[in-house]
Amino acid sequence: LVNNRSLALHRLGLYSQALEDALASTASLTSEDGAAAVDDFWIQTLAKSFYRQGSALLGMGRPADALLAVRKGLKVLPGDPGIVSSLHSCIAALFPLPALTAALALAITEGEAPALLSAREGKILKPVFPVDSRLSGAELEGLLRQGLAGREEECRSLLTRQCLAGPSDRQEGEQRLFFPRFALAGYRAWAYLIGSNSGQAIKDARLAVAWSKTKSSPGWPRAHYLVALALEGCAHELGLQSTELAPKGEANRKFSLHCATTTAAAISMRRAFEILPDNPEFARELKRLSRKVPDDQRKVLFAEGADALTNFLEEEKWRNAPEYMRPRPKYYYYYEWMKDRIFEHYPALPEPVMDKLLAMDASELDLLLQYPKAIRGQVEEYLEVFRDKGGKYLETYRTPSLSWEEVKAMKGAGTVGLGTGFNAPGEGHLLEGGGAQKNTDHALMGGGGDGRLTQAERVGLPALPSLPPDQLRDRDQLVQAQEKQQQQLLDQGGTRSASGRQATIMHAAENAVLEATKEKKNFPRKEIKGTGDLDGVD
């Protein structure tokens, strides 16, 4: 009842009596008897009592005291729309334009004062260097008054939000409010921009953008506006033709992105417009700055937005960059090389099968690709699994690694721990087209004595070299190993099923050995009459 009477007295303009009733209501609710019955009704009534106090004090011309009362009401009932509106009214009454710019200039001057541990670092803002270019408090106040004329309501809204976000238990009688850090950087940028120091203005404006961004907010729109105007000022004052639009590390970017200064200014203004599209000043400046942007970029900027133009510029950058500078995924060139080699054998493989081949061990895939029958067996195995079980199953399908028997079957019986891509001495059974070439080094071949042809050469037999003892020993060991492997394959002939990579490789090796054995049995041995010499060497 007392609260309602306070409201009625306030509407009648009897502010002193309205304040008395509001104070009486507050005292009654905070007494021992009143505090004993704390519930939702008690909370709302107490918050309303502080609200009535603030309204009455504001009507009496005491905005500082009214602000304290209203903030107490917000502590009781945070976020109440009526109390928030009253808070903003108190700030507007407490800070007309001259008082607002004076408070801002004082906060900036104190914020850039030397820090305790380093004179080069300010308490909140980094001091401006060189010192002779630093603005004094009076100069800041005068320049800010020019910038904030007609825009002071926006600055008061920042103070209101800061009051709502910060602590509300200020000491009794304290009138000072605190500006957020990004606002101090932004308004200092505005002052230096008006003072024709665009170099300092762009530093502070970019700091304001960075400090105002959160996970749920793209930042303070006025900060993006200031970045745009500061970039335009840098182009005129300093002749800056290009600037960094997106630094390395932003949005997982591995390389920084540079563009024309005029384009960067238009993008920043577009960001301000996207955050606050109802602001006519942002719309007007965006239209003006966009005239300095190329037609194709301007279309993207207006049709799709700032982020779309940033992506467009990045794509254009890499489209014009040389291949060695383009960002590629890890192992990109290896995969492209292997794809080209696989396409030589199978130009139209299903994508899951191609991915499965590329996921194989690099050495094994390289070795299989050297032998067409081997890669054919592996591909047919994967294709069979793909047709029967599908691509998802193929992703988890496991194939045993190449066994030593498979490697020897492909490279030859003399294979002894050779590296990828190295052909063993002798003939690999699956190497289509004849296998490794035989040693044709004739440097140590015995001559004919008088420089004429030997008797073996006269009858058309091939001239074989006479090798040093160590090479002769290696050759004998190779021949023995080949004969042993051939015998094992002959003994196992017909016991394998021709399905899968391993079966395909071993089956092809068996057929090669059988053919070689058959040719060997049918080869006519000719002996040179009168000599018994078969190698053609005297």
N, C-alpha and C positions, 0 to 999 in steps of 0.2 A: 504493500500500500504506500509506503513512504517513497519507494522508487517511482511508482506511478505519479505520485504528487510532484516529485522532482521533475518528471517529464512535462507535466502540465505547467509548472512554474517556468520552465525553460521556454516553452512555446509562448508564454505571456511576456517573455523578456525579463523576467525577474530572476536573473542569473545568480545573485547572491543567495536568495532563498532556495533556489534549486540546488545550489552547492551544499547548503546546510542539510537538506533532506538526503542528498546522496551520501554525504559523510556519515549521517546518522544510520543510514541503511548499512553502510560498510561496517561501522562499529558494532552494530547489532549482530551481523553475520559472523564477525571474527571474534566475538566474545566467547567465553567458555561454554555458555549455554547454546549459542548459535552454532559453534564449531562441532558440537556433539552430534548434530544431525546432518552429517555430510552425505549428500546424495546428488543426483544430477540436477535436481531443482535448486539445491543450495549453490552448486557451481555456477549455474546460469544466472542466478540472482546476484551473486557476488561479482561476476564479470560485468553484469549490467550496472551495478552500483559504481564500479570504476569508470565505466563508459559514461554514466551520468555526470560523474565528477569532471571528466575530461571535457564534455560538452559545455558544462557550466563555466569552467575555467577559460575555455576558448572564447565563450561569449563575453567574459569579463576582460578579455585582452591579455590573458596570461598564457600564451602558447607553450612556454617552456614547462610550466607546472602541469598544463593539460597533457603534454607529451608523456610526462612521468606517470600520470594516472592511467592513461590509455595503455601504456606498456605493461603496467601491473595487471590490467584487465586481460591483455594477451597472454600473460603468464598463467592466468587462471583458465582461460578458454582460448587456446592457440588457434589462429586461423579463422576466427569468427568474422564474417564479411562486414558486419556493422562496425566492429571495433577496428578492423583494418582500414575501412573508409575514414573513420575518425582519426586514425593515426596519420593518414596521408594529409588530412585537413590540417592537423597540427604542424606537420613538417612544412606545408605550403605557407602557413601563417608565420612560422618561425624563420623561414628562409625565403624572403623575396630575392630577386635577382642579385642586388648588391651583396647581401649577406651570403648568398649561395656561392658566388664567385670568390668572395673573401675566404670562406671556409675551404673551398677547393684549393685556392692558392696556398693557404696555410698548410693544408694536409700534404700537398706536393712538396713544399719547401722542407717540411719536417721529414717527409719520406725519403728525400734524397740527401739528408744530412749524413755525415760520416758515421759509419757503423763502429761498434765498439772495438772490433779486432782489426779492421782495415779501413783506412781513410778513403780508399778508392772504391769501396763498396758502401752503398747507402743502406739505411735501415730497411726501406721497402723498395725504393727505386734506385737504380744505378745512377750516380751523378753524371751530369752532362760534362763532357770534356771536348775541347779545351775550356778552361774556366771562363775565359773572356767571352765565350759564346753562351754562357749559362744565363738564363733569365732570372731576375730578382723576383721577390714576392709581389711587389707592386706591378711589375711588368706582366707577370703571369695573370694577376687579377684583371688588368686592363684588357689583355688579349682574350681571356676567357669570357669577359663580359660581351665582347664582340661576337664570339662564337656561340654563346648560349642564349643570346637575345632571341626570344620567341621559341626556344627549345628548353627552357628551364624546367618545364613539367617532366620532361624525360629524366633529367638529373634527380629531381625529387622522387621519382618512382624508384630509382636505384637506391636512394636512402631508405625508402619504405621497405623494399625487399631486404636490405641489409638489416634493418631492425627486426624483420620477421625471422631472418636466418640466424642472427646473433643472439647473445644473452640479453635478457630483459631486466636483470636485477642491477641497474645502474645505481650509483650512490645518489642519495637524496640531493636534489638541486643541480645535478649534472645536466647540462644542456647540450653538450657536444655529441655529435653523431659521427660515425666512422664510415668512410667511403671504401668500397671494395678495392682490392689491389689493382684489378684490371681497369677499373674506372680511373684511378689515379694515372696509370700509364696512358690510357686513352685521352684523357683531358690534357695531359701534358703534351701529347702528340698534337692535339688540336691547337694548343697555344703556339707551339713552335711552327706549325704549318702556317698559321696566320702571320707569324713573325718571319716568314720566308726562310726557314731552316728545314727544308724538306728531308735532308739527310737524317737529322735527329728525329723528325716526325715519323719517318717510315720505321725506324727501330722501335719506337714506343708503340706505334699502332700495331705492329706485328706481335709485340709482347702482349698487348691488350687482347688480341685475337686468341693467342695461345693460352693465356691465363683464364679467359672467360669460357673456353670450351670445356664441356663435361661429356660423360657418356650419353646423357639424355638431351644435351643441348648443343646446337652447332655454334654457339658463341653469342657475343654481344653484337647486334647488328650495326651499332654505331662504330664499333671497332673496324668492321669490314669496310664501312663507308670511309673511314679515315685512311685505311690502307690504300683505297682506290685514289683518293685525292692526293695522298702523299706520293704515290707512284707517278701520278701525272705531274706533280711538282718536281720530282727528281728528273723527269724527262725534260722539263723546261729549264730548270735551274742548273742541273748538273750534266745535261746531255746524255742521260742514261737511256740507251737504246734497248737493252734487254735486261731481264732480271730473273731470279729464281722463282718459279711459280710454285713448285712442290719440292721440298727438300728430300734428300735421301733418308729413308727410314719411315717417312710418313705413309700410312696405309700400306705397310710392307713393301714400299718402293725401294728397289735395289740401286736405282740411279736417280739423281736429281733431274728435274725438268725445268728448262729455261724457255722463255718465250719473249716476245716483244713487250716492252713496258706498257704500251697502250692496251695490249690484249690482257695483260695481267690486271691492269686497273679496271677494265670492263668486267672481268671475272669476279673481282672482289666486290664491285658494286652489285653485281647480280646476286652474290651470296647475301648481301645485306637486304636486297629486295626479296629474296626467297624466305628469309626469316621474318620479315615484316612487310608483306606485300601491300598493306593499306597505307604505307607512308608515302605521300605524294613526292616528298623530296628525293627519296631513293629512286622512285620511278623516273623522275625528271632527269636526275644525274645519270642513270643507266642509259637512257635514250641518247643523252649527249655523248657519253664516252663510247657507246657502241658504234657511233659514226666513224671512229678512228680504227675500227677493226675490219679486216678483210671480209668480203661478202660471205664466203663459205663458212667462216668462223662465226660471223654474226647470226647466220641462220641457225646454226647449232645452239648458240647461246640463248636465243629467244625461244626456240622450239623445245629444247631439251634441258637447258639449265647449265649451271657452272661446272658441275662434275662431268657432264657429258662433253663439254668443250675441253676440259682438262684431259679426258681420255682420248678425245680426237687429236689433240696436240701431241700426246704421247705416242699414239699409233703413227702419226705422220713423222715423228722424229725417228722411230725405228724403221719405218718404211724407207726412209732416205739414208739411213746409216749403212756403212759397209758391214758385210757378214760377220767379220771378226769382232765387231763391237755389239752385236745384237745379243740381248739376254736370252740364253737358252737354258732349258732344264738340264739337270745333271744327266750325263751320258747321252745327250741329244745326238751328237755326231756319231757315237757308236751305234745307236739304234738306227739312224738313217743309213749308215754303211751296211749294217746287217740286213736291213730291209731290202736294199738294192741287191744284195747277193741272193737273198731268198727269192726275190722277184724273178731272177734269172731262171730259176727252176720252176717256181710256182707263182705266176703273175696274178692269180685270182684266189688267194686263200681267204677263208672267213676270218674276220677280225679276231675272234677268240683264239683261233689256232695260231695266228701270227703273234699275238701277245704271249701265248704260251711258249713259242719258240724263242722269242726275245727274252723271256724270263729264264731261259736255260743258262747254265754256266757258260761264260764267254769262251773259254778254251774248248769246251766240248762242241759248242755250236760252230766255232771256227773250223774245228777238225771235221765235223760232219759235212760242212759245206764244201770241203775239198774233194769229197767223194760222193758223186751223185747218187749211187745206190744206197749209201748210208743215210743221206738226208731224205731220200725217198722213203726209206723204211720208217724213219722217225715221223715224218709228216703223215704217212698213212696211218700210223698208230694213233696220232692225235686226231686225225679226221674221223677215224672209227669211233673214238670215245666221244667226240663232239656230236656225231650223228646219233649215237645211241643214248647218250646221257645229257647232252646239252652243254652250253657254255659255262654255266655256273659250276657244274661238276668238273669240267675240264680245268677250271682255275685251281682246284685242289687236287687234281690228279697228279700222282707222283710217278716219275720214271726213274729207274735205277741209273746211277751214273755209269758212264762208259767203263766197261771192265777192261782189264789188261789184254784179255784174249781178243776183244773187239778192236782195241787200238792196234794190236799186232796184225790182226786180219786186214786192217785198212792200210797200215803203213808198211808192213812187211815183217818177215820173221826176225830180222836183225835189229828190230827196234829196241833201244836201250835208253829209256828215260829221256827221249828227245822232246824239245819244246814244241809249242804250238806252231803249226805251219811248216815244220821241218820234215822233209821226206827222208825216211831211213834208207841206208844203202840196200840195194836190191829192189825188187818189184813189189809194190803194194798191191794186194790182190784186187782191191775195188777201184783202183785208180784207172778210170776208163781212158783209153788212148795210149796204153803201153807202160805206164809206170815211170819210175825214175830211170834216167838214162845211165848207161854203163860208162865207166871211166874210159875216156878215149885219149888220155894223156900219153902221147907216144914219145915223150922226151927221152925216156930211158930205153927205148927199143933198140935192140942190136942192129947195126947196119949190115949191109951186104958185102962188106970188105972192100970192094972196088967201087962202091957207090951205085951199083946196079940193083935191080929188084931181087928179092929173095926168091927161092924156088917156090915157096908157098904163095907168094904174091903173083907169080907168073901164072899159076893155075886158077887164080881168082879167089883164094881163101882170104878171109879177113885177117889183117895183121894185128895181133894182140900185144899189149905192152908187156915188157918184162919188169915187174914191180919190185921195189925194195923188199927186204925180208919181212919188215913189220907189216907192210900192207898185204903181202902174201899171206901172212898168218891171220890177219883180220878177215881176208877174203875166205880163207878155209873155214874159219869159225862161222862166218855168215852162211856159207853153203851148208854146213852141218846143221845149223839152226833151222834153215829153210827146209831141209830134208826131214828133220824131226817133226816140224809143224805140219808139213804136208802129210806125213804118215799118220799123225794124230787126226787130222781132218778126214783122211781116207777111212780110218777105222770108225769114225763117227758118222760117216756118210749115210744119209737117209734116216737119221734118228731125230732130226729137228723138224719142227713145224714152221712153215713160212708165214708167221704172223708176228708183228712187232718189230721194233728196230733191231734188237739183238739177233732175233732169228733171221731177219733179212740180211744183216751183215755177215753172219756166219754161214748162211746158206750160199750167199754169193761167193764167199771165200772158198767153200767146198767145191763149187762148180769151177772156179778158176783153177784150183789145184788139180781137179780131175782133167780139165782140158790140157793143162800144162803137162801132166803125167802122160796123157795120151799122145801128145805131140812128141814128147821125149822118147816114148817107145817106138814111134814110127819114124824118128829122124834117122836118115841113112848116114852111117858113119863111113866116110871116105878116107882112105889112107894114101898118102903120097908115095908113089912107087919108089922103091929103092932107098927111102930115108926113114920111114916110121915117124916122121916129125909132123905133129898135128897143129902146133901153135904157130908155125910159120917163122920161127925165130931160129937162126943158126946157133 
